[in-house]
Amino acid sequence: MIWRERVALVVLTTVAALFLYLHANPAVASSARGGEPSLILASSGEARIRLCAPTQAGRTLVFAVEELRKYVHQISGASLELEYGATACRPGALFISTAPLDDLSGSSDHDVYRIHVLPDRMEILGRSERAVLYGVYDLLERLGCRWLGPREESIPSLDEVGLPMVDATEVPSLRRRALELIAGITPAMVDWMAKVRLNGVWPEGYTPNEDMSPNLRGMADSAIEEIRLRGLDVLWGGHVLPLLFPESRYGKNHPEYFALIDGKRLGSETDSSARWQLCTSHPEVLSILSENVVHFLQNHPWIDVLFLWGNDTIRWCECENCRALEPDPERVSPFGGLDRAATYCRMIRHVSEAVKKALPDRKIAFNHYYNLENTPTDKEGALLSSVLPDRWVISAFDDYHQCNRHPFSDNSCPCGKRIEPIARLWGPHYQDSIAWSYYFAWNFMMGLPISMARKIPDDFRFIRSVGATGIVDNVSLHPSSLYSYNNRLNYYVYAKAAWNPDQDADALRRDFIRHYHGPAAEPMERFWNLAEDSWTRFGQDPDFLPEDPRLADPNLIHGRTLDAMNVVTPQAPSHSIDPRFLIPNRRVYDQMTGHLEQAERLAANDKMASFRVGLIRAVISGWLPENKGSRRIVGFLNGGGNLQDYLYRGTEEIRCTVAGGGGKGDCFPLVPPGTEVLAGPGDAIEARVTINSGIAEIGEPTYRSGPGLYQAQDESTPCGQPGASSVMFFIGNLETEDSGGRRVIVLISDGSYQTEILSSPDGVWEYGQIVPLRITELASPASGHSYAYEYQDHDRWTEVARHSFANKLAFAAPMHYWAGYERGAKARFPLIDWASILPGNTPSGLKTP
C-alpha cells in the first residue's frame, strides 16, 4: 500500500510539474499537443475571428489595432473585421483594451500587459495604451514575426494562423528602456523601438527656437509625431544650459551670471563648455534658470523627462561665493578635477522644485559623472541631505570609464564594477535610477561588428541588482548609416534584455541570427560566437593574444576602446574604424574570414543576406596590413550626418567633425584647398550608375543628408540652415511599401528638402542595370539660377524637373558617396558602383578610386 501510494504520488507530481512547465512555455505546450493551435485567427486567407476594441480608444490604441490588422494580413492574406464599442471579450473575438490595475499583475508599471488565449476567444489587455501596443507586437512575435532593425522585419507567410492556449502577463524588468539618438533619428528607428518594447526616445538633434518656443521643423525632423503616436516617452536635454540660459541673451548686460574661469567671465580664450557654465551662487541665476526651464517645458508638452546637466567640463565657477557653496572646495574628485557635487545638486534641487510646483506630471533628471560622481558630503564625510534634490527626480549614474569588453559583474576586470559604488551611493535617495551606457557610442565601439549578446543581459542583471530601474544608451551611430548594420544584433539584444535580462542569451542570439542572416545563419552563428569570444577574451586567453604588443597592455584590455585607439593610432580621428581592437591575431582573422566566406556562398541568392555578410567582411578585411592603405571611406554626409570621412579628387583623405548634427552647419568646406573641381556653374554633369545588390534603403525620405553627386550652395545662407538654397543630387536604392521596389532616388535640397523618386516606366530598375542621370543648367546665370535634371530610359533622355532659385548659387562641387571598403583597387562590397561622372562634354571623368 505504501509502495502504491508512493508511485501515485510520483506520477501526480510529474503530471503537475509537466502541466506547469507546458503552461509556462506555450510553444512547448503546442508542440506537445502535436502543434495544433487552440485558437485559429485566420485560415486560407479568411479571417476566423473578429477584432474588437472599446469606443473610447485613444490614438495609440487605434494604432495598435491597425498594426495587428496590417500584420495579420501580411502573414495570412486575411483581413480582420474591426468593431469598436466592445467592453469585454466574447466568443469569436480578439479583444484589445486597456485594463484596470486589479485585472493585471500587482506591478504598477505602465507597460504591463496580458495575453489570454482561450479555445474560442482571446484578449490583449494593457495597463496603458502603449502596453496594449506591446502586447500586439508580442502576439505577432508568437506568430513568427521578428523586428530585426529599422525597416528590417521577418514576417512569415502562413496558410493557417493559430495560437495555443496561453495566459501570460508580461512585466518589464526595467521601468525605463531608452536610446539617446545623438547622431540622428528616423521614423523607421522609432517604429522599430516600439516593436521591441523600448519606451523612451531621446531625439538629441532637436533644438528649440531662441525664445524657447517649439521648433516645428525640428519636431518634424525629430519624428516627434511618430514617437507620440506610439505612446513612447520623450527624453531630452543633457548639456543644454547654453540653450536654457543663453550667453547671447544675458552675457552682454550680465556677464556676472556666468562662471568665473581663470579670473575671467566669458573669456574668449576659455573653452566654451567652461565659459558658458553658470555662476550658481549669484542670487538671480537659479531663479532665471528655473523660470526658463518651466517656460521651456510649458512650450514643449511632449517632453516627458528633461535631463539637466552641467556643461561637458570639469570646470565650474571659481568665484569666492561659488567656492563657499562647497563644504570642501579643494576636495579632488575621483574622476579628476575638483568635486562640485554640492554645487550641482543645489542647482538641480532649485530647478526641480520649480518644475514640480508648476508641472507635477513632468520629470527632471540629473547625471552623476565627471567630477559629480560622489554624493555631496561635509568635510567629515556626512551626507549633505539639505542640497539633495527631491526623491521624485530621476538619478542617472554613468559608466563613462567602464571597461567596454567585460561585463560589469566580471570580478577579474579591474574596471568591471566601477559603476557599483556610484549606483549604491545615489540609488537609495531616488525612486528612479537610470544606468547610462555606451554600447552604441561611436567613439567607444567604432562601428565594429562586435557581439555583446552575453555582456548586455549580464550588465542589465547587474545594474538591476544595484537598484537601477532603467537604462539609456548613448547612440552615436545614425540609424541609416552602414555602420549601424554591424550592430543590429546588439540593438536587438539590448531591447530584449531591457525587458527581461534573465532570458537565455545564447538562444536569443541564435533566434536573431536565424531570421537576420537567413541562408547564411549557420556560419554566421559561428562568426558571431567567435567575435564575442574575441572581444571579451582579448589579451587574456592564449588563443586571443594580440600580435600588436601595445594592445597587450592590461590598462587597455580592461579600459575603453577609445583609450586603446588613442595609444595605437594617435593621429587617427575619433571616428576611425580599426578591426585591430576586435581581432587580436592572424589565426582569429583567418577563422572569421572562413566563416564569412562560407556565409557569402550560402547567401549568394539572397540580396539582403549577401549585403549584410559583405558589409561585415569589408570591415574585417581591413585587419590585414596590405589592405590598410587602400581601405578608406569615400563619401560624406552633409549637414550633420554620421559618416564623417570624404575624399575629393586631387587631395589626400580629408576628415571632418560634425558639430551638433541635425542639419546644423556643414561638416566640411565644400571646395577644400587644392581640390580639382570637375564642373562649374552652368555646366552639365552626367553620371552613369549601376544599381547593384546593395542596401535596400539609404536614409529616410525626409532625411536631409545622403550620397551626393553634385552640390551648389546659396552664398548668403550657411548650408543646412533653414531657408538655405542648395541643390544636392544623390542616387541610391529605396525600398518601401509606397515605392514597391528599388528605384533611383534624387534628393533636392532647396530649402524645403524634398525627395523625389525617379523610376523607369515599369516602376522598378533591375539590379545591375546602368541608369544614366544628367544634371543641366546648374546655377547658370543665363538660365536664371535654375537647375534641371533628366534621366535616360530606353535610349531617351527625359526631363524630370526644372527649378529656379531667387538667390545666387555661389559655387558647385562634385561629391561621391560611400563606395564600400576598398580591397586593393577594387571595392570589396560597393553600395553604389559609380561607373563614371562626366562634367560637361569632357570625354573622361572621375573614376571611383
DRENDREN-464524 format. One record per residue (C-alpha): x, y, z; residue number from 1. Coordinates in steps of 0.2 Angstrom, whole numbers. Each point is the difference from the previous one (the first is absolute). Last residue first. Example, Ala and Ser with C-alpha at 12.3 -4.5 7.8 and 13.67 -1.06 7.14 Angstrom:
<recs>
px; py; pz; nr
68; -5; 36; 2
-6; -17; 3; 1
</recs>
This chain:
<recs>
px; py; pz; nr
195; 277; -283; 849
-16; 1; -9; 848
4; 8; -17; 847
-2; 19; -3; 846
-2; 5; -18; 845
6; -3; -17; 844
-8; 6; -16; 843
-4; 17; 7; 842
-17; 6; -7; 841
-6; 8; 16; 840
6; -9; 15; 839
0; -19; -1; 838
-1; -11; 15; 837
3; -18; -4; 836
-5; -18; 5; 835
-4; 5; 18; 834
-3; -17; 8; 833
-12; 3; 14; 832
1; -9; 16; 831
16; -8; -4; 830
5; -16; 8; 829
19; -3; -2; 828
4; 15; -10; 827
14; -4; -12; 826
17; 8; -1; 825
6; -9; 16; 824
-14; -4; 11; 823
-11; 15; 1; 822
-13; 2; 14; 821
-16; 5; -9; 820
-3; 13; -13; 819
-7; 13; 12; 818
-6; 16; -8; 817
8; 11; -13; 816
0; 19; -1; 815
2; 12; -14; 814
0; 18; 5; 813
-10; 16; -5; 812
2; 18; 5; 811
-9; 16; 4; 810
-18; -4; -3; 809
-8; 17; -2; 808
-17; 1; 9; 807
-17; 0; -8; 806
2; -18; -5; 805
-8; -9; -15; 804
-5; -18; -2; 803
-2; -12; -15; 802
-5; -18; 3; 801
0; -18; -8; 800
6; 4; -18; 799
1; -16; -10; 798
15; -6; -10; 797
-4; -14; -11; 796
10; -16; -3; 795
-13; -11; 9; 794
1; 11; 15; 793
12; 14; 3; 792
-2; 12; 14; 791
-2; 18; 1; 790
4; 14; 12; 789
-3; 19; 0; 788
7; 14; 9; 787
-3; 18; 0; 786
10; 16; 5; 785
-9; 10; -13; 784
4; -10; -16; 783
14; 11; -5; 782
7; 1; 18; 781
2; -19; 0; 780
-2; -7; 17; 779
-1; -18; -7; 778
-5; 2; -18; 777
0; -19; -2; 776
0; -16; 11; 775
1; -16; -9; 774
-4; -18; 7; 773
4; -16; -9; 772
-6; -16; 8; 771
10; -15; -3; 770
-10; -16; 4; 769
9; -12; 12; 768
-15; -2; 11; 767
-16; 4; -9; 766
-8; 17; -1; 765
-18; 0; 7; 764
-16; 9; -6; 763
-3; -7; -17; 762
3; 17; -7; 761
17; 2; 8; 760
0; 8; 17; 759
6; 17; 8; 758
-5; 4; 17; 757
0; 18; 7; 756
5; 5; 17; 755
-4; 17; 6; 754
12; 10; 11; 753
-10; 16; 1; 752
15; 12; -1; 751
4; -6; -17; 750
8; -17; 5; 749
-6; -11; -15; 748
3; -19; 4; 747
0; -12; -15; 746
-6; -18; 2; 745
3; -14; -11; 744
-12; -14; 2; 743
0; -16; 10; 742
-18; -7; 3; 741
-18; 3; 5; 740
3; 19; 1; 739
-13; 2; 14; 738
4; -15; 10; 737
18; 5; 0; 736
16; -5; -9; 735
12; 14; -5; 734
16; -2; -9; 733
12; 15; -3; 732
4; 15; -10; 731
3; 17; 7; 730
-2; 18; -6; 729
3; 14; 11; 728
-6; 17; -4; 727
1; 14; 12; 726
-11; 14; 6; 725
1; 3; 19; 724
-17; 4; 7; 723
4; -9; 16; 722
19; -3; 3; 721
8; -15; -8; 720
12; 10; -11; 719
4; 17; 7; 718
-11; 13; -8; 717
5; 14; -12; 716
11; -9; -12; 715
-14; -12; -5; 714
9; -17; -3; 713
2; -11; -15; 712
2; -19; 2; 711
4; -15; -11; 710
-1; -19; 2; 709
-3; -1; 19; 708
-5; -15; 10; 707
-11; 5; 14; 706
-5; 13; 12; 705
-17; 8; 2; 704
-10; -15; 6; 703
-18; 3; -4; 702
-1; -15; -12; 701
10; -10; 13; 700
17; -5; -2; 699
8; -11; -13; 698
-11; -16; -2; 697
1; -17; -7; 696
19; 0; 2; 695
10; -9; -14; 694
-4; -11; -14; 693
6; 11; -14; 692
-8; 15; -8; 691
14; 6; -13; 690
1; 18; -1; 689
5; 11; -15; 688
2; 17; 5; 687
-1; 16; -11; 686
4; 18; 5; 685
-6; 15; -10; 684
10; 16; 2; 683
-9; 16; 5; 682
10; 3; 16; 681
16; -10; -1; 680
5; -18; -2; 679
14; -11; 5; 678
7; 10; 15; 677
17; -6; 3; 676
3; 3; 19; 675
16; 8; 5; 674
-8; 10; 14; 673
-17; -8; 5; 672
-15; 4; -10; 671
-16; -4; 10; 670
9; 4; 17; 669
-5; -14; 11; 668
-12; -6; 14; 667
-13; 14; -5; 666
-12; 8; 12; 665
-15; -6; 9; 664
-9; -14; -9; 663
-3; -10; 15; 662
18; -2; 5; 661
8; 10; 14; 660
17; 3; -7; 659
5; -13; -13; 658
19; -3; 0; 657
10; -1; -16; 656
12; -11; -9; 655
9; 3; -16; 654
8; -14; -9; 653
14; 7; -11; 652
-5; 12; -14; 651
-1; 0; -19; 650
-17; -8; -1; 649
-10; 3; 16; 648
-2; -13; 14; 647
-12; -1; 14; 646
-1; -5; 18; 645
-13; 4; 13; 644
-14; -12; -3; 643
-12; 4; 14; 642
-10; 14; -7; 641
1; 19; 5; 640
-3; 11; -15; 639
7; -11; -14; 638
5; -18; 1; 637
16; -5; -9; 636
7; -12; -12; 635
15; -11; -3; 634
4; -10; 15; 633
17; -8; 1; 632
9; -17; -2; 631
14; 3; -12; 630
14; 2; 12; 629
-7; -12; 13; 628
-2; -15; -12; 627
18; -6; -1; 626
0; 1; 19; 625
-14; -12; 2; 624
-13; 6; 13; 623
-9; 10; -14; 622
-8; -17; -6; 621
-11; 0; 16; 620
-10; 16; -5; 619
-3; -6; -18; 618
-5; -17; 7; 617
-13; 8; 11; 616
-8; 9; -15; 615
1; -15; -11; 614
-10; -11; 13; 613
-14; 13; 1; 612
0; 3; -18; 611
-1; -19; -4; 610
-15; -2; 12; 609
-9; 15; -9; 608
3; -7; -17; 607
-4; -18; 3; 606
7; -11; -14; 605
18; 1; 6; 604
-4; -3; 18; 603
7; -17; 2; 602
16; 5; -9; 601
2; 16; 10; 600
-3; -10; 16; 599
14; -12; -5; 598
12; 15; -3; 597
-6; 8; 16; 596
4; -15; 11; 595
17; -2; -9; 594
4; 19; 3; 593
-4; -2; 19; 592
12; -15; 1; 591
14; 9; -10; 590
-2; 15; 11; 589
1; -10; 16; 588
16; -9; -6; 587
7; 17; -6; 586
-1; 8; 17; 585
-10; 11; 12; 584
-16; 4; -10; 583
-11; 12; 9; 582
11; 15; 4; 581
10; -3; -16; 580
-16; 2; -10; 579
3; 19; -1; 578
-14; 12; -4; 577
5; 18; 1; 576
-13; 12; 9; 575
12; 7; 13; 574
12; 6; -14; 573
16; -9; -2; 572
16; 8; 4; 571
2; -9; 17; 570
-2; -17; -8; 569
5; -13; 13; 568
-1; 10; 15; 567
-16; 10; -4; 566
-8; -16; -6; 565
3; -8; 16; 564
-8; 14; 10; 563
-15; 0; -12; 562
-2; -18; 2; 561
-3; 4; 19; 560
9; -10; 13; 559
4; -18; 6; 558
10; -5; -16; 557
8; 18; 0; 556
6; 0; 18; 555
5; -18; -2; 554
12; 5; -14; 553
0; -14; -13; 552
-6; 13; -13; 551
17; 8; -1; 550
7; -17; -4; 549
-9; -1; -17; 548
-2; -19; -3; 547
-14; 0; 12; 546
-3; -16; 11; 545
-16; -8; -3; 544
4; -18; -1; 543
10; 1; 16; 542
-15; 8; 9; 541
2; 17; 9; 540
5; 12; -14; 539
-17; 0; -8; 538
-12; -12; 9; 537
-15; 12; 0; 536
1; 6; -18; 535
7; -16; -8; 534
-12; -11; 9; 533
-14; 11; -6; 532
7; 0; -18; 531
2; -19; 0; 530
-19; -2; 5; 529
-5; 13; -13; 528
10; -10; -14; 527
-6; -17; 6; 526
-18; 7; -1; 525
4; 7; -17; 524
6; -17; -6; 523
-17; -7; 4; 522
-11; 15; -4; 521
5; 2; -18; 520
-16; -5; -8; 519
-10; 13; 11; 518
13; 12; 8; 517
-13; 10; 9; 516
-13; -13; 5; 515
12; -14; 5; 514
12; 13; 8; 513
-13; 7; 11; 512
-6; -16; 6; 511
18; -6; 3; 510
3; 16; 10; 509
-15; -2; 11; 508
4; -19; 3; 507
18; 5; 6; 506
-7; 14; 11; 505
-12; -12; 9; 504
-13; 12; 8; 503
4; 8; 17; 502
3; 18; -7; 501
-19; 2; -3; 500
-6; 16; -8; 499
17; 9; -1; 498
7; -17; -6; 497
-12; 0; -15; 496
5; 18; -5; 495
18; -2; 3; 494
1; -17; -9; 493
-8; 8; -16; 492
11; 15; 1; 491
15; -12; 2; 490
-5; -11; -15; 489
-2; 15; -11; 488
17; 7; 4; 487
9; -2; -16; 486
-15; 7; -9; 485
2; 16; 9; 484
17; 2; -9; 483
-10; 2; -16; 482
-8; 16; 6; 481
-19; 1; 0; 480
-2; -1; 19; 479
14; 13; 3; 478
13; -8; 12; 477
3; 12; 14; 476
-12; -9; 12; 475
3; 4; 19; 474
-10; -14; 8; 473
-14; 3; 13; 472
-4; -13; 13; 471
-13; -1; 14; 470
-5; -5; 18; 469
17; -2; 7; 468
2; -7; 18; 467
17; -8; 0; 466
-7; -17; -5; 465
-9; 8; -15; 464
17; 7; -5; 463
7; -18; 0; 462
-14; -8; -9; 461
1; 13; -13; 460
19; -3; -2; 459
-3; -19; -2; 458
-13; 3; -13; 457
12; 12; -9; 456
16; -11; 1; 455
-8; -16; -7; 454
-6; 7; -17; 453
15; 13; 0; 452
5; -5; -18; 451
12; 12; -8; 450
-2; 5; -19; 449
10; 16; 2; 448
-9; 17; -1; 447
14; 8; 10; 446
-5; -8; 16; 445
5; 14; 13; 444
1; 15; -11; 443
-15; -5; -10; 442
-11; -3; 15; 441
-12; -14; -2; 440
4; -10; 16; 439
3; 16; 9; 438
-11; -2; 16; 437
-8; 12; 13; 436
-9; -10; 14; 435
-16; 8; 6; 434
-7; 2; 18; 433
-18; 4; 3; 432
-6; 1; 18; 431
15; 9; 6; 430
10; 2; 16; 429
5; -19; 2; 428
7; 0; -18; 427
13; 14; 2; 426
15; -8; 10; 425
-4; -18; -6; 424
0; 5; -18; 423
16; 9; 1; 422
8; -14; 10; 421
-6; -13; -13; 420
6; 10; -16; 419
18; -5; 1; 418
-5; -18; 2; 417
9; -7; -15; 416
14; 12; -1; 415
13; -11; 8; 414
-7; -15; -10; 413
2; -17; 9; 412
-16; 3; 10; 411
-10; 1; -16; 410
-17; 6; 6; 409
0; 16; -11; 408
3; -11; -15; 407
16; 1; -10; 406
6; 8; -16; 405
-5; 19; 2; 404
8; 2; 17; 403
-9; 14; 9; 402
7; 18; -1; 401
-16; 8; -5; 400
-11; -12; 10; 399
-12; 13; 5; 398
-13; 1; 14; 397
-17; 8; -3; 396
-12; 6; 14; 395
-18; 5; -5; 394
-7; 13; 11; 393
-15; -6; 11; 392
11; -2; 15; 391
3; 19; 2; 390
17; 7; -5; 389
14; -1; 13; 388
6; 16; 7; 387
-7; -2; 18; 386
6; -18; 0; 385
18; 5; 2; 384
6; -18; 3; 383
13; -1; 14; 382
18; -2; -6; 381
9; 10; 13; 380
3; 14; -12; 379
-18; 1; -4; 378
-8; -12; -13; 377
-7; 2; -18; 376
-3; -17; -8; 375
14; -5; -11; 374
0; -1; -19; 373
0; 19; -4; 372
18; 2; -5; 371
-4; -9; -17; 370
-16; -10; 2; 369
-16; 0; 11; 368
-14; 5; -11; 367
-16; 10; 3; 366
-18; -3; -4; 365
-15; 12; 0; 364
-18; -8; -2; 363
-17; 7; -6; 362
-17; -4; 8; 361
2; 13; 14; 360
2; 15; -12; 359
0; 16; 9; 358
5; -6; 18; 357
11; -15; -6; 356
8; 11; -13; 355
5; 14; 13; 354
6; -14; 13; 353
10; -8; -14; 352
9; 16; -4; 351
6; 4; 17; 350
5; -18; 4; 349
9; -2; -16; 348
11; 16; 4; 347
3; -6; 18; 346
5; -17; -7; 345
13; 8; -12; 344
8; 11; 13; 343
1; -15; 13; 342
7; -12; -13; 341
14; 12; -5; 340
15; -11; 4; 339
16; 8; -7; 338
8; -7; -16; 337
2; -18; -3; 336
-12; -15; 0; 335
3; -4; 18; 334
-4; 18; 4; 333
13; 11; 9; 332
-6; 10; 16; 331
6; 17; -1; 330
-17; 8; 2; 329
-4; -10; 16; 328
-17; 5; 6; 327
-4; 6; -18; 326
-12; 15; -1; 325
15; 11; 6; 324
9; -4; -17; 323
-15; 8; -9; 322
1; 16; 11; 321
19; 1; -2; 320
-1; -1; -19; 319
7; -15; -9; 318
-16; -5; -10; 317
1; -18; -6; 316
13; -9; -10; 315
-2; -19; -2; 314
-7; 2; -17; 313
-15; -5; -11; 312
-12; 13; 6; 311
-10; -3; 16; 310
-14; -12; -2; 309
-19; 1; -1; 308
-9; -15; -7; 307
-18; 5; -4; 306
-12; -14; 0; 305
-18; -1; -8; 304
3; 12; -14; 303
-16; 1; -10; 302
-6; 15; 9; 301
14; 11; -8; 300
-5; 18; 3; 299
-4; -3; 18; 298
16; -10; 1; 297
10; 15; -6; 296
-9; 13; 12; 295
3; -12; 14; 294
19; -1; -4; 293
1; 19; -3; 292
-8; 4; 17; 291
12; -12; 8; 290
15; 7; -8; 289
-5; 18; 4; 288
-3; -5; 18; 287
17; -9; 0; 286
9; 15; -7; 285
-7; 14; 11; 284
9; -2; 16; 283
17; -4; -8; 282
6; -16; 8; 281
-3; -10; -15; 280
13; 9; -11; 279
-5; -9; -16; 278
11; -10; -12; 277
1; 8; -17; 276
19; 3; 1; 275
3; -18; 6; 274
-9; -8; -15; 273
7; 14; -11; 272
18; -3; 4; 271
7; 16; 6; 270
10; 11; -12; 269
-16; 11; -3; 268
-1; 3; 19; 267
-19; -1; 4; 266
4; 5; 18; 265
19; 1; 4; 264
11; -4; 15; 263
5; -17; -6; 262
-18; -4; -2; 261
-14; 10; 8; 260
-16; -8; -5; 259
-14; 10; -8; 258
-13; 11; 8; 257
13; 13; 3; 256
0; 3; -19; 255
-16; 9; 3; 254
-4; 13; -14; 253
9; -8; -14; 252
-1; -18; 6; 251
-18; -1; 3; 250
-9; -4; -17; 249
15; -5; -11; 248
7; -10; 15; 247
-15; -11; 0; 246
-8; -7; 16; 245
-11; -14; -6; 244
10; -3; -16; 243
17; 2; 7; 242
-6; -10; 15; 241
-4; -15; -12; 240
13; -12; 4; 239
-13; -14; 2; 238
-17; 4; -6; 237
-13; -12; -7; 236
-10; -15; 5; 235
-16; -4; -10; 234
-11; -14; 7; 233
-8; -12; -13; 232
-19; 0; -3; 231
2; -7; -17; 230
-8; 16; -8; 229
11; 10; 11; 228
16; -6; -7; 227
-6; 1; -18; 226
-5; 18; 2; 225
16; 4; 8; 224
10; -7; -15; 223
15; 12; 4; 222
0; 8; -17; 221
-18; 4; 2; 220
3; 7; 17; 219
15; 10; -6; 218
-12; 8; -14; 217
-12; 5; 14; 216
13; 7; 11; 215
-9; 2; 16; 214
2; 17; 9; 213
15; 2; 11; 212
3; 18; -6; 211
15; -5; -10; 210
-11; -14; -9; 209
2; -17; 7; 208
13; -13; -5; 207
-3; -18; -4; 206
15; -10; -5; 205
0; -11; 16; 204
-16; -8; -3; 203
-1; -10; 16; 202
-12; -15; -2; 201
-7; -10; 15; 200
-11; -15; 0; 199
9; -14; -8; 198
-12; -14; -3; 197
8; -8; -15; 196
-13; 6; -12; 195
0; 17; 8; 194
19; 2; -4; 193
-3; -6; -18; 192
-13; 14; -3; 191
12; 13; 7; 190
14; -6; -11; 189
-11; 0; -15; 188
-6; 18; 4; 187
19; 5; -1; 186
11; 7; 14; 185
18; 8; -1; 184
17; -2; 7; 183
-4; 3; 18; 182
-15; -12; 1; 181
-1; -3; 19; 180
-8; -17; 1; 179
-12; -5; 14; 178
-7; -14; 11; 177
-7; 7; 16; 176
-9; -11; 12; 175
12; -14; -1; 174
-5; -18; 3; 173
-16; 2; -11; 172
-16; -9; 6; 171
-8; -12; -12; 170
-16; -9; 5; 169
-2; -17; -9; 168
-16; -10; -2; 167
3; -12; -14; 166
-10; -12; -11; 165
8; -4; -16; 164
0; 13; -14; 163
-6; -1; -18; 162
4; 7; -17; 161
-3; -12; -14; 160
6; 2; -18; 159
16; 9; 7; 158
12; 12; -7; 157
13; 5; 13; 156
5; 18; 3; 155
19; 4; 3; 154
2; 18; 2; 153
14; 12; -5; 152
-8; 18; -2; 151
10; 6; 15; 150
7; -16; 8; 149
-3; -18; 3; 148
-19; 0; 5; 147
-5; -18; -1; 146
-16; -8; -5; 145
-4; -18; 4; 144
-18; -1; 6; 143
7; 2; 18; 142
9; 16; -6; 141
-17; 6; -6; 140
-7; -2; 17; 139
14; 9; 8; 138
-2; 14; -12; 137
-18; 1; 5; 136
4; 0; 18; 135
12; 14; -2; 134
-14; 10; -8; 133
-11; -4; 15; 132
14; 6; 11; 131
1; 17; -9; 130
-19; 1; 3; 129
3; -1; 18; 128
-2; -14; 13; 127
-2; -12; -14; 126
-12; -14; -5; 125
1; -11; -15; 124
-15; -12; -2; 123
-4; -17; -7; 122
-15; -10; -6; 121
-7; -17; -4; 120
14; -12; 7; 119
7; 13; 12; 118
15; 11; -2; 117
4; 13; 13; 116
14; 13; -3; 115
3; 12; 14; 114
9; 16; 1; 113
11; 10; 11; 112
8; 16; -7; 111
-7; 13; 12; 110
9; -9; 15; 109
-11; -1; 15; 108
4; -18; 3; 107
-13; -11; 9; 106
-4; -9; -16; 105
-15; 4; -11; 104
-18; 1; 2; 103
2; 9; 17; 102
9; 15; -9; 101
-14; 4; -12; 100
1; -5; -18; 99
4; 8; -17; 98
-8; -9; -14; 97
2; -13; -14; 96
-13; -13; -3; 95
2; -14; -13; 94
-17; -7; -2; 93
-9; -16; -4; 92
-8; -2; 17; 91
0; 16; 10; 90
13; 12; 7; 89
-6; 15; 10; 88
-5; 18; -3; 87
-2; 0; -19; 86
-4; 16; -9; 85
11; -1; -15; 84
-1; -14; -12; 83
13; -5; -12; 82
0; -14; -13; 81
16; -9; -2; 80
7; 0; -17; 79
8; -17; -6; 78
15; -1; -11; 77
8; -11; 13; 76
16; 8; 7; 75
-1; 17; -9; 74
-19; 1; 5; 73
4; -4; 18; 72
13; 13; -1; 71
-11; 14; -5; 70
-15; -5; 11; 69
12; 0; 15; 68
8; 16; -4; 67
-17; 8; -3; 66
-6; -5; 17; 65
16; 6; 8; 64
-2; 17; -9; 63
-18; 2; 7; 62
7; -4; 17; 61
13; 14; -2; 60
-13; 12; -6; 59
-12; -2; 14; 58
-13; -14; 1; 57
-16; 7; 8; 56
-11; -12; -10; 55
8; -15; 6; 54
9; -13; -11; 53
-5; -16; -10; 52
8; -10; -13; 51
-11; -14; -7; 50
6; -18; -2; 49
2; -13; -14; 48
7; 12; -13; 47
1; -7; -17; 46
17; -2; -10; 45
0; -19; 1; 44
-2; 1; 19; 43
0; 14; 12; 42
0; 3; 19; 41
-1; -18; 5; 40
0; -4; 19; 39
6; -16; 8; 38
15; -2; -12; 37
5; -18; -5; 36
18; -2; 2; 35
-1; -19; 4; 34
-7; 4; 18; 33
17; 0; 7; 32
5; 12; -14; 31
-13; 12; 6; 30
5; -1; 18; 29
18; 3; -5; 28
-4; 16; -8; 27
-11; 4; 15; 26
14; -1; 12; 25
-6; 4; 17; 24
-16; -10; -2; 23
11; -15; -7; 22
11; 1; 16; 21
-14; 1; 12; 20
-9; -15; -8; 19
16; -10; 0; 18
3; 4; 18; 17
-18; -5; 4; 16
2; -16; -10; 15
16; -4; 8; 14
-6; 3; 18; 13
-16; -11; -3; 12
11; -14; -7; 11
12; 1; 15; 10
-15; 0; 12; 9
-8; -14; -8; 8
16; -10; 0; 7
2; 4; 19; 6
-18; -5; 4; 5
3; -16; -9; 4
16; -4; 10; 3
-9; 5; 16; 2
-14; -12; -4; 1
</recs>
